[in-house]
Every structure is written in structure tokens, then in C-alpha cells.
Amino acid sequence: MYLAARQCAIPLFDGDLRFDPVAQHSAGYIGPCLVALVTDIVTATPISLHRT
């Protein structure tokens, strides 16, 4: 696993960081990525998704 190989803490299964093995980029590439929920620091309201 990507995070374990880099000695990172593994997030909770239902947390704000997820793994998508078949994400599709707008340019057409399909492959694995990490998806993180971005929230407002004060209100915790969801703002966006970040894909890596």
C-alpha cells in the first residue's frame, strides 16, 4: 500500500482520506489516486476534493 510503504499512518476506513484504484483524470488517464476531503478550518464544511 502506498502510505504504508512510506511509513505513514494508515487513515481510518471511513476517514477523509481514501484510495481510488481506478480514478479517471480529465485528460483520460485512468489509474490509482488518493482522494482527500478539504474542509473549512473553522466550520468543518466540505469545500472541495483533492486528488493526488
Secondary structure, 3 states (H helix, E strand, C coil): CHHHHCCCCCCCCCCCEEEEEEEECCCCCEEEEEEEEEECCCCCCEEEEEEC
